[in-house]
Amino acid sequence: MAMNYEIIIFTPIFMVLIGFIVFSILKKRKRSAKSIYKLIDDLEKKYIY
């Protein structure tokens, strides 16, 4: 009985943790070279010109 209680508590915690890790990896991979160049160009326009 105690084993089932632990599974019920810890399974959602592990699922949220795994989901957060996958989401953060995908978010980092989305930033391609094109978006980085656009970001640099926007910062130059904002602060230099």
C-alpha positions, 0 to 999 in steps of 0.5 A, a space after each residue: 500500500 505504501 508503494 502505491 502511495 509513493 508512486 501516486 505522489 512522485 509520478 506527476 513530479 517526475 512528469 513535470 520535471 521531464 516536460 520542463 527539461 524537454 521544453 527548455 531544450 526545444 526553446 533553446 534550439 529554436 534560436 537559429 542563426 537567422 534570429 540571432 542576426 535579427 536580434 543583433 540588427 535590432 539592438 544596433 538600430 536601437 542603440 547606435 542609430 
